[in-house]
Amino acid sequence: MGKLVTLVRASDGLSAADLSRRWREEWLTAMIAFPGVGDRLVRAVHNHALPGSIRAEEGVAASGWSGVGTYAFDDAAFVDALALDPGFRATHGQSGLFAEVVLLPVDEIWIYNRDPSQLPVKMFAFFKRKPHLSREAAQAYYRTTHAEIGESINFNRTLRYVQNHVRPSFKSPDPRYDFDAGPEIWFKSMETALDLFGDTQAMQVLAEDEERFVVRSEIMNLLTDETVVWER
């Protein structure tokens, strides 16, 4: 299995409602028609940015992005090639929907799943490792020590947690977005999410550990909903 994460910024003047509809109806149809995609795509999820920002007072950048697409395929090598395929990358610009798109082929690593039901709020974040670390070393620390520290401050406020680890051989054509990994974390409500991110003591613990392996000034995060738009 392989997974492609696409971070999208809507074109100027496009409303959130129009982006959601056209992303699902026009762009997804074009994506499935791209050579090989229709044969290998398993599931497509569109996550639309929700109003507000989190962790801004810590210097963690507000995103300004419009959403995140996550696409599961039955072949990881196909995803690796697709993320760098000039033709596939060009289709995003031709759609007229997006001012900017970041493509990341990732390995999806489940940390826990306490509630498999449809949940209304999901947080995405993307980070870059500190320069002295390899991608593999940063991801190993993230998967183990950092995940354990995150659980220690959670107090059951998060219900599902996935880590997206960017594939070892991938390097983004745009160095601004050469991310190494990041989470998908689900909440039962916006209130619960804001309770966690507004917990000063918990966020301090998290920030102190992030300093060990992450360039914190370049963390990008956003809160989203979640809509399954296609399944095989």
N, C-alpha and C positions, 0 to 999 in steps of 0.2 A: 504494500500500500504506500501511496505517496500523497502529499498534501501541498497545495499551492495556496499561499496567503497573498491577497492583493489589497493593498492600502490605497484608497481612492480619494481624490479631491475633485469635487464637482466643478464643472465649468461655471463661469460667472453668469449670474442671472437664472440659474437652474434651481427651482425650488426643491426642497427635500422630498415632497410628494412626487414631483415629476422625475427626480433622480431615481427614487425607489421603483416607480413603475417602469421606466425605460431601461433601467439596469436589469430588471427581471425579464421584461418582454422583448427588448431589442438586443441588448448586449449579450444576454445569456444565450439567445438563439444563435447569434453570430459566433459566440465562443464554441458552442456545441458543433457548429458546422465546420470549425477549423479542423484541418486534417488530423485525424487520430483522436481528437478530444471526445467525440461522441462515442467512440468504441471503448474508451477507458475511464470516462467520468463515472463516478459512483454516487456522489452527493454534492450539492451546491447549497451554500448558506450565505445569505446577505445580511450583514450586521450594520444597521444604520446608526450614525452618531446621534446621541441624545444631548439636549441642551445642558450647558454647565461644564465646569472643569474641576479636576481633582488635583491635589498636591501642588497647586500653583505657588502657594506660600513657601514651599520647600525649594523652589527654583526648578521644579520639574516642568517641562514645557507643556503648555496647553497645545492641543494637537492641531486644530484648524482643519483636520481631515473630515471627510464626509461619511466614511464608512470603511468596512473591511469585508472583503469576500473571502470565504474559505471553501476550497474545492478539493474533495477527496477523489483520488484516482487509484486504479488497481495496479499501478506500475510506478515505482519511485523514480526509476531511470527516465521514464517518459516525462515526469514533472521536472526533473533537472534540466532536460533539454528544452522543454517548453518555456521555462522561465527566461531562457537566453535566446530563444528563437526570434530573430528580427521581425519576421512576418507576424508572429503572434503579438509581439510588443507593439507593432505598428497598428494593429487593429484597435487598440485602446484609443489612440489618437484619432483614428478615422471615425469613431463613433460619435464624436461631438459631445459626449457626456462628461468627459473627464479633462480637467486641466492638468492633472498629474496622477500618475499611477506608479506604485512600487510593487514589484513582484518578488516573492520570497518562497523558494522551495524549502519545505521544512519536514522534519520528523516530528510527529505528534506523540507526546509522552504524557500519559494520564497519571496524575498524582493521586486524585481521589474522585469519586462520584457518589455523593451522599443523597442525591435526589435526581432521578432520571427524567422527571417531568419537565414540561416546557416552563422555562423561567424567564422573567421579564427584563432582567438587566444583566449585561455582561461587560466586563472590563477587559480591554486589550491594552497591552503595553509592549514596547519594542526597545531593546537596549543594545548598546555597543560595549564590548569588553574593554578593559584597560589594556594599553598597548603592550605591557610586559607579559600578557597572558595569551596563550593560543586559544582558538575558538573551542577546541575540545576541552581544555582545562577550565575555561569559564563555564561551559555548559555542564561539566561534571560538578562543579561547585554549586551551580544554580540548581541542579537536579537533586542534590543531597543536602548540604548544609543550609543553603538559603531556603529551600522548601521546608526544612524542619523549623527554621526560625520563623518563617511565615505562619506555620501552623501554630506556633507557640503564642502568637498574638491574635489569632483568628477568633477564638471564642465562638466557634460555630456560626460565624457570620457569612462564610462562603460555603456554597453547596457543591460546586464542581470546580475542578482545577485541572487545566491542561497546560503543559509547557510546549511551546513551538520552538524547536531547535533548528536553526537554519543549517542546511546541509553543509558538511565540511568543505566540499570543493567549490561552493558557490561564493562568488564575489559580485556584489551589485555593480552594475555599470556606473551608477551615481554614488560616489563615496559618501555623500550626505546620508544615504539610506543603507549603508552597508551594515545592517543589524546582524546580531548574532543569535538572539533568542528573545522570547517574551511570553507572557501568560495569556490565557483566556480564563477568566474567573467569573462564575455565575453567582447571582444573588437573587433572593426571593423578592426583593423590592428595592426601589431607589433609596428608601429610608435606611435600609440595612447597609447598603453600599456606602452611603454618606456617613453613617455611624462609624464604619471602619476607617474610612479615609479622614474623618474628622477626629479620630482618636490620636491625640498628640503624642502620647507615650508610645503607642504601638507604631506609629509612623517614624518616630525617632529610632526605635529598635531596628525597623526595616531599613531606614536610611543608613545607619551605621554599618549594617552588613553589606548593603549595596556598594558602599565606598571601597570595599575589599576587592571588588571585581568588575564594577560597572562605571562607565563615564556618566555620572549622574546628570550632568548638564545637557546630555543628549538623549535622555530618556524621553520617549514619546508615549502618551497614553490617551485613551478616550473611553467613555462609557457608551454602550450601544444597546440596541435591542437585538433580537435574533429571529430571522425568518428563513426557514428551509424553503428554497425556491425550486429544487429539482432533486429527484432521487431515481436511481435506476430501478 
